[in-house]
């Protein structure tokens, strides 16, 4: 049996082609991003493995160092000196305030005489 061929009229074929090409371009860009993502995951996995290997090596070296160090009895802990509270700022007495007011009035008088 023969297949029948049908033709469909496409309005604005150049616009349809452009839309198809833009969509294809977006798909290719998305695939590139996905490949970059997969590559970065592999790099991350390799770096994590290297980090784990380094940590294991460091822990082994610490254990070897502890074995080689001499055993020492722990000393009693010396209590730290207590810090003395800082002195609070001195509250000016009434005499001090009077002195300051006098000095201020003298300075103001000098300023007025300069003008």
ROMITOR-707688 format. One record per residue: residue number from 1; residue in one letter; x, y, z of N, C-alpha, C in turn. Coordinates in Angstrom, 1 decimal. Layout:
# residues N
<pt k="NUM" r="A" n_c1="X" n_c2="Y" n_c3="Z" ca_c1="X" ca_c2="Y" ca_c3="Z" c_c1="X" c_c2="Y" c_c3="Z"/>
...
END
This chain:
# residues 115
<pt k="1" r="X" n_c1="0.8" n_c2="-1.2" n_c3="0.0" ca_c1="0.0" ca_c2="0.0" ca_c3="0.0" c_c1="0.9" c_c2="1.3" c_c3="0.0"/>
<pt k="2" r="X" n_c1="0.5" n_c2="2.2" n_c3="-0.7" ca_c1="1.2" ca_c2="3.4" ca_c3="-0.9" c_c1="0.8" c_c2="4.4" c_c3="0.2"/>
<pt k="3" r="X" n_c1="1.8" n_c2="5.1" n_c3="0.7" ca_c1="1.4" ca_c2="6.2" ca_c3="1.6" c_c1="1.0" c_c2="7.4" c_c3="0.9"/>
<pt k="4" r="X" n_c1="0.1" n_c2="8.1" n_c3="1.5" ca_c1="-0.4" ca_c2="9.3" ca_c3="0.8" c_c1="0.4" c_c2="10.5" c_c3="1.3"/>
<pt k="5" r="X" n_c1="0.7" n_c2="11.4" n_c3="0.5" ca_c1="1.5" ca_c2="12.5" ca_c3="0.8" c_c1="0.6" c_c2="13.7" c_c3="1.0"/>
<pt k="6" r="X" n_c1="0.7" n_c2="14.4" n_c3="2.1" ca_c1="-0.1" ca_c2="15.6" ca_c3="2.3" c_c1="0.8" c_c2="16.8" c_c3="2.4"/>
<pt k="7" r="X" n_c1="0.4" n_c2="17.9" n_c3="1.9" ca_c1="1.1" ca_c2="19.1" ca_c3="1.9" c_c1="0.3" c_c2="20.1" c_c3="2.8"/>
<pt k="8" r="X" n_c1="1.1" n_c2="20.8" n_c3="3.7" ca_c1="0.5" ca_c2="21.8" ca_c3="4.6" c_c1="1.1" c_c2="23.1" c_c3="4.2"/>
<pt k="9" r="X" n_c1="0.2" n_c2="24.1" n_c3="4.1" ca_c1="0.6" ca_c2="25.4" ca_c3="3.9" c_c1="1.1" c_c2="26.1" c_c3="5.2"/>
<pt k="10" r="X" n_c1="2.4" n_c2="26.5" n_c3="5.2" ca_c1="3.0" ca_c2="27.2" ca_c3="6.3" c_c1="3.0" c_c2="28.7" c_c3="6.1"/>
<pt k="11" r="X" n_c1="2.4" n_c2="29.4" n_c3="7.0" ca_c1="2.4" ca_c2="30.8" ca_c3="6.8" c_c1="3.8" c_c2="31.4" c_c3="7.3"/>
<pt k="12" r="X" n_c1="4.3" n_c2="32.3" n_c3="6.7" ca_c1="5.6" ca_c2="32.9" ca_c3="7.0" c_c1="6.7" c_c2="31.8" c_c3="7.3"/>
<pt k="13" r="X" n_c1="7.1" n_c2="31.1" n_c3="6.3" ca_c1="8.1" ca_c2="30.0" ca_c3="6.6" c_c1="9.4" c_c2="30.5" c_c3="7.1"/>
<pt k="14" r="X" n_c1="9.8" n_c2="31.7" n_c3="6.7" ca_c1="11.1" ca_c2="32.2" ca_c3="7.2" c_c1="11.0" c_c2="32.5" c_c3="8.7"/>
<pt k="15" r="X" n_c1="9.9" n_c2="33.0" n_c3="9.2" ca_c1="9.7" ca_c2="33.2" ca_c3="10.6" c_c1="9.7" c_c2="31.9" c_c3="11.4"/>
<pt k="16" r="X" n_c1="9.1" n_c2="30.9" n_c3="10.9" ca_c1="9.1" ca_c2="29.5" ca_c3="11.5" c_c1="10.5" c_c2="29.0" c_c3="11.6"/>
<pt k="17" r="X" n_c1="11.2" n_c2="29.1" n_c3="10.5" ca_c1="12.6" ca_c2="28.6" ca_c3="10.5" c_c1="13.5" c_c2="29.3" c_c3="11.5"/>
<pt k="18" r="X" n_c1="13.3" n_c2="30.7" n_c3="11.6" ca_c1="14.0" ca_c2="31.4" ca_c3="12.6" c_c1="13.7" c_c2="31.0" c_c3="14.0"/>
<pt k="19" r="X" n_c1="12.4" n_c2="30.8" n_c3="14.3" ca_c1="12.0" ca_c2="30.3" ca_c3="15.6" c_c1="12.6" c_c2="29.0" c_c3="15.9"/>
<pt k="20" r="X" n_c1="12.6" n_c2="28.0" n_c3="14.9" ca_c1="13.2" ca_c2="26.7" ca_c3="15.1" c_c1="14.7" c_c2="26.8" c_c3="15.4"/>
<pt k="21" r="X" n_c1="15.4" n_c2="27.7" n_c3="14.6" ca_c1="16.8" ca_c2="27.8" ca_c3="14.9" c_c1="17.1" c_c2="28.5" c_c3="16.2"/>
<pt k="22" r="X" n_c1="16.3" n_c2="29.4" n_c3="16.6" ca_c1="16.6" ca_c2="30.0" ca_c3="18.0" c_c1="16.3" c_c2="29.0" c_c3="19.1"/>
<pt k="23" r="X" n_c1="15.3" n_c2="28.2" n_c3="18.9" ca_c1="15.0" ca_c2="27.2" ca_c3="19.9" c_c1="16.1" c_c2="26.1" c_c3="19.9"/>
<pt k="24" r="X" n_c1="16.6" n_c2="25.8" n_c3="18.7" ca_c1="17.8" ca_c2="24.8" ca_c3="18.7" c_c1="19.0" c_c2="25.4" c_c3="19.3"/>
<pt k="25" r="X" n_c1="19.2" n_c2="26.7" n_c3="19.1" ca_c1="20.4" ca_c2="27.4" ca_c3="19.7" c_c1="20.2" c_c2="27.4" c_c3="21.3"/>
<pt k="26" r="X" n_c1="19.1" n_c2="27.7" n_c3="21.8" ca_c1="18.8" ca_c2="27.7" ca_c3="23.2" c_c1="19.1" c_c2="26.3" c_c3="23.8"/>
<pt k="27" r="X" n_c1="18.6" n_c2="25.2" n_c3="23.1" ca_c1="18.8" ca_c2="23.9" ca_c3="23.5" c_c1="20.3" c_c2="23.5" c_c3="23.6"/>
<pt k="28" r="X" n_c1="21.1" n_c2="23.9" n_c3="22.6" ca_c1="22.5" ca_c2="23.7" ca_c3="22.5" c_c1="23.2" c_c2="24.4" c_c3="23.7"/>
<pt k="29" r="X" n_c1="22.8" n_c2="25.7" n_c3="24.0" ca_c1="23.4" ca_c2="26.4" ca_c3="25.1" c_c1="23.1" c_c2="25.7" c_c3="26.4"/>
<pt k="30" r="X" n_c1="21.8" n_c2="25.2" n_c3="26.5" ca_c1="21.5" ca_c2="24.5" ca_c3="27.8" c_c1="22.3" c_c2="23.3" c_c3="27.9"/>
<pt k="31" r="X" n_c1="22.5" n_c2="22.5" n_c3="26.8" ca_c1="23.3" ca_c2="21.3" ca_c3="26.9" c_c1="24.8" c_c2="21.7" c_c3="27.3"/>
<pt k="32" r="X" n_c1="25.3" n_c2="22.8" n_c3="26.8" ca_c1="26.7" ca_c2="23.2" ca_c3="27.1" c_c1="26.7" c_c2="23.5" c_c3="28.6"/>
<pt k="33" r="X" n_c1="25.8" n_c2="24.2" n_c3="29.1" ca_c1="25.7" ca_c2="24.5" ca_c3="30.6" c_c1="25.7" c_c2="23.3" c_c3="31.4"/>
<pt k="34" r="X" n_c1="24.9" n_c2="22.3" n_c3="30.9" ca_c1="24.8" ca_c2="21.0" ca_c3="31.7" c_c1="26.1" c_c2="20.3" c_c3="31.7"/>
<pt k="35" r="X" n_c1="26.8" n_c2="20.3" n_c3="30.5" ca_c1="28.1" ca_c2="19.6" ca_c3="30.5" c_c1="29.1" c_c2="20.3" c_c3="31.4"/>
<pt k="36" r="X" n_c1="29.1" n_c2="21.7" n_c3="31.4" ca_c1="30.0" ca_c2="22.4" ca_c3="32.3" c_c1="29.7" c_c2="22.1" c_c3="33.8"/>
<pt k="37" r="X" n_c1="28.4" n_c2="21.9" n_c3="34.1" ca_c1="28.0" ca_c2="21.6" ca_c3="35.4" c_c1="28.5" c_c2="20.2" c_c3="35.8"/>
<pt k="38" r="X" n_c1="28.4" n_c2="19.2" n_c3="34.9" ca_c1="28.9" ca_c2="17.9" ca_c3="35.1" c_c1="30.4" c_c2="17.9" c_c3="35.3"/>
<pt k="39" r="X" n_c1="31.1" n_c2="18.7" n_c3="34.5" ca_c1="32.5" ca_c2="18.8" ca_c3="34.7" c_c1="32.9" c_c2="19.4" c_c3="36.0"/>
<pt k="40" r="X" n_c1="32.2" n_c2="20.4" n_c3="36.5" ca_c1="32.5" ca_c2="21.0" ca_c3="37.8" c_c1="32.2" c_c2="20.1" c_c3="38.9"/>
<pt k="41" r="X" n_c1="31.1" n_c2="19.2" n_c3="38.8" ca_c1="30.8" ca_c2="18.2" ca_c3="39.8" c_c1="32.0" c_c2="17.2" c_c3="39.9"/>
<pt k="42" r="X" n_c1="32.5" n_c2="16.8" n_c3="38.8" ca_c1="33.6" ca_c2="15.9" ca_c3="38.8" c_c1="34.8" c_c2="16.5" c_c3="39.5"/>
<pt k="43" r="X" n_c1="35.1" n_c2="17.7" n_c3="39.1" ca_c1="36.3" ca_c2="18.5" ca_c3="39.7" c_c1="36.0" c_c2="18.6" c_c3="41.2"/>
<pt k="44" r="X" n_c1="34.8" n_c2="18.9" n_c3="41.6" ca_c1="34.5" ca_c2="19.0" ca_c3="43.1" c_c1="34.7" c_c2="17.7" c_c3="43.8"/>
<pt k="45" r="X" n_c1="34.3" n_c2="16.6" n_c3="43.2" ca_c1="34.4" ca_c2="15.3" ca_c3="43.7" c_c1="35.9" c_c2="15.0" c_c3="43.9"/>
<pt k="46" r="X" n_c1="36.7" n_c2="15.3" n_c3="42.9" ca_c1="38.1" ca_c2="15.0" ca_c3="43.0" c_c1="38.8" c_c2="15.8" c_c3="44.1"/>
<pt k="47" r="X" n_c1="38.4" n_c2="17.1" n_c3="44.2" ca_c1="39.0" ca_c2="17.9" ca_c3="45.2" c_c1="38.6" c_c2="17.4" c_c3="46.6"/>
<pt k="48" r="X" n_c1="37.3" n_c2="17.0" n_c3="46.8" ca_c1="36.9" ca_c2="16.5" ca_c3="48.1" c_c1="37.7" c_c2="15.2" c_c3="48.4"/>
<pt k="49" r="X" n_c1="37.9" n_c2="14.3" n_c3="47.5" ca_c1="38.7" ca_c2="13.1" ca_c3="47.7" c_c1="40.1" c_c2="13.5" c_c3="48.1"/>
<pt k="50" r="X" n_c1="40.7" n_c2="14.5" n_c3="47.4" ca_c1="42.1" ca_c2="14.9" ca_c3="47.8" c_c1="42.1" c_c2="15.5" c_c3="49.2"/>
<pt k="51" r="X" n_c1="41.1" n_c2="16.3" n_c3="49.6" ca_c1="41.0" ca_c2="16.9" ca_c3="50.9" c_c1="40.9" c_c2="15.8" c_c3="52.0"/>
<pt k="52" r="X" n_c1="40.1" n_c2="14.8" n_c3="51.7" ca_c1="39.9" ca_c2="13.6" ca_c3="52.6" c_c1="41.3" c_c2="12.9" c_c3="52.8"/>
<pt k="53" r="X" n_c1="42.0" n_c2="12.7" n_c3="51.7" ca_c1="43.3" ca_c2="12.1" ca_c3="51.7" c_c1="44.2" c_c2="12.9" c_c3="52.6"/>
<pt k="54" r="X" n_c1="44.2" n_c2="14.2" n_c3="52.4" ca_c1="45.1" ca_c2="15.1" ca_c3="53.2" c_c1="44.8" c_c2="15.0" c_c3="54.7"/>
<pt k="55" r="X" n_c1="43.5" n_c2="15.0" n_c3="55.0" ca_c1="43.1" ca_c2="15.0" ca_c3="56.4" c_c1="43.5" c_c2="13.6" c_c3="57.0"/>
<pt k="56" r="X" n_c1="43.4" n_c2="12.5" n_c3="56.3" ca_c1="43.8" ca_c2="11.3" ca_c3="56.8" c_c1="45.3" c_c2="11.3" c_c3="57.1"/>
<pt k="57" r="X" n_c1="46.1" n_c2="11.9" n_c3="56.2" ca_c1="47.5" ca_c2="11.9" ca_c3="56.3" c_c1="47.9" c_c2="12.8" c_c3="57.5"/>
<pt k="58" r="X" n_c1="47.2" n_c2="13.9" n_c3="57.7" ca_c1="47.5" ca_c2="14.8" ca_c3="58.8" c_c1="47.1" c_c2="14.1" c_c3="60.1"/>
<pt k="59" r="X" n_c1="46.0" n_c2="13.4" n_c3="60.2" ca_c1="45.7" ca_c2="12.7" ca_c3="61.4" c_c1="46.7" c_c2="11.6" c_c3="61.7"/>
<pt k="60" r="X" n_c1="47.2" n_c2="10.9" n_c3="60.7" ca_c1="48.2" ca_c2="9.9" ca_c3="60.9" c_c1="49.5" c_c2="10.5" c_c3="61.5"/>
<pt k="61" r="X" n_c1="49.9" n_c2="11.7" n_c3="60.9" ca_c1="51.1" ca_c2="12.4" ca_c3="61.4" c_c1="50.9" c_c2="12.9" c_c3="62.8"/>
<pt k="62" r="X" n_c1="49.7" n_c2="13.3" n_c3="63.2" ca_c1="49.5" ca_c2="13.8" ca_c3="64.5" c_c1="49.6" c_c2="12.6" c_c3="65.5"/>
<pt k="63" r="X" n_c1="49.0" n_c2="11.4" n_c3="65.1" ca_c1="49.1" ca_c2="10.3" ca_c3="66.0" c_c1="50.6" c_c2="9.8" c_c3="66.2"/>
<pt k="64" r="X" n_c1="51.4" n_c2="9.9" n_c3="65.1" ca_c1="52.8" ca_c2="9.5" ca_c3="65.2" c_c1="53.5" c_c2="10.5" c_c3="66.1"/>
<pt k="65" r="X" n_c1="53.2" n_c2="11.8" n_c3="66.0" ca_c1="53.8" ca_c2="12.8" ca_c3="66.8" c_c1="53.5" c_c2="12.6" c_c3="68.3"/>
<pt k="66" r="X" n_c1="52.3" n_c2="12.3" n_c3="68.6" ca_c1="51.9" ca_c2="12.0" ca_c3="70.0" c_c1="52.6" c_c2="10.8" c_c3="70.5"/>
<pt k="67" r="X" n_c1="52.8" n_c2="9.8" n_c3="69.7" ca_c1="53.5" ca_c2="8.6" ca_c3="70.2" c_c1="55.0" c_c2="8.9" c_c3="70.5"/>
<pt k="68" r="X" n_c1="55.6" n_c2="9.8" n_c3="69.6" ca_c1="57.0" ca_c2="10.1" ca_c3="69.8" c_c1="57.2" c_c2="11.1" c_c3="70.9"/>
<pt k="69" r="X" n_c1="56.3" n_c2="11.9" n_c3="71.3" ca_c1="56.4" ca_c2="12.9" ca_c3="72.4" c_c1="56.5" c_c2="12.2" c_c3="73.7"/>
<pt k="70" r="X" n_c1="57.3" n_c2="12.7" n_c3="74.6" ca_c1="57.4" ca_c2="12.1" ca_c3="75.9" c_c1="56.1" c_c2="12.3" c_c3="76.7"/>
<pt k="71" r="X" n_c1="55.8" n_c2="11.3" n_c3="77.6" ca_c1="54.6" ca_c2="11.4" ca_c3="78.4" c_c1="54.9" c_c2="12.3" c_c3="79.6"/>
<pt k="72" r="X" n_c1="54.1" n_c2="13.3" n_c3="79.9" ca_c1="54.4" ca_c2="14.2" ca_c3="81.0" c_c1="53.1" c_c2="14.2" c_c3="81.8"/>
<pt k="73" r="X" n_c1="53.3" n_c2="14.2" n_c3="83.1" ca_c1="52.2" ca_c2="14.4" ca_c3="84.0" c_c1="51.6" c_c2="15.8" c_c3="83.9"/>
<pt k="74" r="X" n_c1="50.3" n_c2="15.9" n_c3="84.0" ca_c1="49.7" ca_c2="17.2" ca_c3="83.8" c_c1="49.9" c_c2="18.0" c_c3="85.1"/>
<pt k="75" r="X" n_c1="50.2" n_c2="19.2" n_c3="85.0" ca_c1="50.4" ca_c2="20.1" ca_c3="86.1" c_c1="49.1" c_c2="20.6" c_c3="86.5"/>
<pt k="76" r="X" n_c1="49.1" n_c2="21.1" n_c3="87.8" ca_c1="47.8" ca_c2="21.7" ca_c3="88.2" c_c1="47.8" c_c2="23.1" c_c3="87.5"/>
<pt k="77" r="X" n_c1="46.6" n_c2="23.4" n_c3="87.2" ca_c1="46.4" ca_c2="24.6" ca_c3="86.5" c_c1="46.5" c_c2="25.8" c_c3="87.4"/>
<pt k="78" r="X" n_c1="47.3" n_c2="26.8" n_c3="87.0" ca_c1="47.5" ca_c2="28.0" ca_c3="87.8" c_c1="46.3" c_c2="28.9" c_c3="87.5"/>
<pt k="79" r="X" n_c1="45.7" n_c2="29.4" n_c3="88.5" ca_c1="44.5" ca_c2="30.3" ca_c3="88.2" c_c1="45.0" c_c2="31.6" c_c3="87.6"/>
<pt k="80" r="X" n_c1="44.3" n_c2="32.1" n_c3="86.7" ca_c1="44.7" ca_c2="33.3" ca_c3="86.0" c_c1="44.4" c_c2="34.5" c_c3="87.0"/>
<pt k="81" r="X" n_c1="45.2" n_c2="35.5" n_c3="86.8" ca_c1="44.9" ca_c2="36.7" ca_c3="87.6" c_c1="43.6" c_c2="37.3" c_c3="87.2"/>
<pt k="82" r="X" n_c1="42.9" n_c2="37.8" n_c3="88.2" ca_c1="41.7" ca_c2="38.4" ca_c3="87.9" c_c1="42.0" c_c2="39.9" c_c3="87.6"/>
<pt k="83" r="X" n_c1="41.4" n_c2="40.3" n_c3="86.6" ca_c1="41.6" ca_c2="41.7" ca_c3="86.2" c_c1="40.8" c_c2="42.6" c_c3="87.1"/>
<pt k="84" r="X" n_c1="41.5" n_c2="43.7" n_c3="87.5" ca_c1="40.9" ca_c2="44.7" ca_c3="88.3" c_c1="39.9" c_c2="45.5" c_c3="87.4"/>
<pt k="85" r="X" n_c1="38.8" n_c2="45.8" n_c3="88.0" ca_c1="37.8" ca_c2="46.6" ca_c3="87.2" c_c1="38.4" c_c2="48.0" c_c3="86.9"/>
<pt k="86" r="X" n_c1="38.2" n_c2="48.4" n_c3="85.8" ca_c1="38.7" ca_c2="49.7" ca_c3="85.4" c_c1="38.0" c_c2="50.8" c_c3="86.2"/>
<pt k="87" r="X" n_c1="38.8" n_c2="51.8" n_c3="86.5" ca_c1="38.3" ca_c2="52.9" ca_c3="87.3" c_c1="37.2" c_c2="53.7" c_c3="86.5"/>
<pt k="88" r="X" n_c1="36.1" n_c2="54.0" n_c3="87.2" ca_c1="35.1" ca_c2="54.7" ca_c3="86.5" c_c1="35.5" c_c2="56.2" c_c3="86.3"/>
<pt k="89" r="X" n_c1="35.1" n_c2="56.8" n_c3="85.3" ca_c1="35.5" ca_c2="58.2" ca_c3="85.1" c_c1="35.0" c_c2="59.1" c_c3="86.3"/>
<pt k="90" r="X" n_c1="35.9" n_c2="60.0" n_c3="86.6" ca_c1="35.6" ca_c2="60.8" ca_c3="87.8" c_c1="34.5" c_c2="61.8" c_c3="87.5"/>
<pt k="91" r="X" n_c1="33.5" n_c2="61.8" n_c3="88.4" ca_c1="32.4" ca_c2="62.8" ca_c3="88.3" c_c1="32.9" c_c2="64.1" c_c3="88.8"/>
<pt k="92" r="X" n_c1="32.8" n_c2="65.1" n_c3="88.0" ca_c1="33.2" ca_c2="66.4" ca_c3="88.4" c_c1="32.4" c_c2="67.0" c_c3="89.6"/>
<pt k="93" r="X" n_c1="33.1" n_c2="67.5" n_c3="90.5" ca_c1="32.4" ca_c2="68.0" ca_c3="91.7" c_c1="31.9" c_c2="69.4" c_c3="91.4"/>
<pt k="94" r="X" n_c1="31.1" n_c2="70.0" n_c3="92.3" ca_c1="30.6" ca_c2="71.3" ca_c3="92.0" c_c1="31.7" c_c2="72.4" c_c3="91.8"/>
<pt k="95" r="X" n_c1="32.8" n_c2="72.2" n_c3="92.6" ca_c1="33.9" ca_c2="73.2" ca_c3="92.5" c_c1="34.5" c_c2="73.1" c_c3="91.1"/>
<pt k="96" r="X" n_c1="34.7" n_c2="71.9" n_c3="90.6" ca_c1="35.2" ca_c2="71.7" ca_c3="89.3" c_c1="34.4" c_c2="72.4" c_c3="88.2"/>
<pt k="97" r="X" n_c1="33.0" n_c2="72.2" n_c3="88.4" ca_c1="32.1" ca_c2="72.8" ca_c3="87.4" c_c1="32.2" c_c2="74.3" c_c3="87.5"/>
<pt k="98" r="X" n_c1="32.4" n_c2="74.9" n_c3="88.7" ca_c1="32.5" ca_c2="76.3" ca_c3="88.8" c_c1="33.8" c_c2="76.8" c_c3="88.1"/>
<pt k="99" r="X" n_c1="34.9" n_c2="76.1" n_c3="88.3" ca_c1="36.1" ca_c2="76.4" ca_c3="87.7" c_c1="36.0" c_c2="76.4" c_c3="86.1"/>
<pt k="100" r="X" n_c1="35.4" n_c2="75.4" n_c3="85.6" ca_c1="35.2" ca_c2="75.3" ca_c3="84.2" c_c1="34.3" c_c2="76.4" c_c3="83.6"/>
<pt k="101" r="X" n_c1="33.3" n_c2="76.8" n_c3="84.4" ca_c1="32.4" ca_c2="77.9" ca_c3="84.0" c_c1="33.2" c_c2="79.2" c_c3="83.9"/>
<pt k="102" r="X" n_c1="34.1" n_c2="79.4" n_c3="84.9" ca_c1="34.9" ca_c2="80.6" ca_c3="85.0" c_c1="35.8" c_c2="80.7" c_c3="83.8"/>
<pt k="103" r="X" n_c1="36.5" n_c2="79.5" n_c3="83.5" ca_c1="37.4" ca_c2="79.5" ca_c3="82.4" c_c1="36.7" c_c2="79.7" c_c3="81.0"/>
<pt k="104" r="X" n_c1="35.5" n_c2="79.2" n_c3="80.9" ca_c1="34.7" ca_c2="79.4" ca_c3="79.7" c_c1="34.3" c_c2="80.8" c_c3="79.6"/>
<pt k="105" r="X" n_c1="33.9" n_c2="81.5" n_c3="80.6" ca_c1="33.6" ca_c2="82.9" ca_c3="80.5" c_c1="34.8" c_c2="83.8" c_c3="80.2"/>
<pt k="106" r="X" n_c1="36.0" n_c2="83.4" n_c3="80.7" ca_c1="37.2" ca_c2="84.1" ca_c3="80.3" c_c1="37.5" c_c2="84.0" c_c3="78.8"/>
<pt k="107" r="X" n_c1="37.4" n_c2="82.8" n_c3="78.3" ca_c1="37.6" ca_c2="82.5" ca_c3="76.9" c_c1="36.6" c_c2="83.3" c_c3="76.0"/>
<pt k="108" r="X" n_c1="35.4" n_c2="83.3" n_c3="76.4" ca_c1="34.4" ca_c2="84.0" ca_c3="75.7" c_c1="34.6" c_c2="85.5" c_c3="75.7"/>
<pt k="109" r="X" n_c1="35.1" n_c2="86.0" n_c3="76.8" ca_c1="35.4" ca_c2="87.4" ca_c3="76.9" c_c1="36.6" c_c2="87.8" c_c3="76.0"/>
<pt k="110" r="X" n_c1="37.6" n_c2="86.9" n_c3="75.9" ca_c1="38.7" ca_c2="87.2" ca_c3="75.0" c_c1="38.3" c_c2="87.2" c_c3="73.5"/>
<pt k="111" r="X" n_c1="37.4" n_c2="86.2" n_c3="73.2" ca_c1="36.9" ca_c2="86.1" ca_c3="71.9" c_c1="36.1" c_c2="87.4" c_c3="71.5"/>
<pt k="112" r="X" n_c1="35.3" n_c2="87.9" n_c3="72.4" ca_c1="34.6" ca_c2="89.2" ca_c3="72.1" c_c1="35.5" c_c2="90.4" c_c3="71.9"/>
<pt k="113" r="X" n_c1="36.6" n_c2="90.4" n_c3="72.7" ca_c1="37.5" ca_c2="91.5" ca_c3="72.6" c_c1="38.3" c_c2="91.4" c_c3="71.3"/>
<pt k="114" r="X" n_c1="38.5" n_c2="90.3" n_c3="70.7" ca_c1="39.2" ca_c2="90.1" ca_c3="69.5" c_c1="38.4" c_c2="90.6" c_c3="68.3"/>
<pt k="115" r="X" n_c1="37.0" n_c2="90.6" n_c3="68.4" ca_c1="36.2" ca_c2="90.9" ca_c3="67.3" c_c1="36.1" c_c2="92.4" c_c3="67.1"/>
END
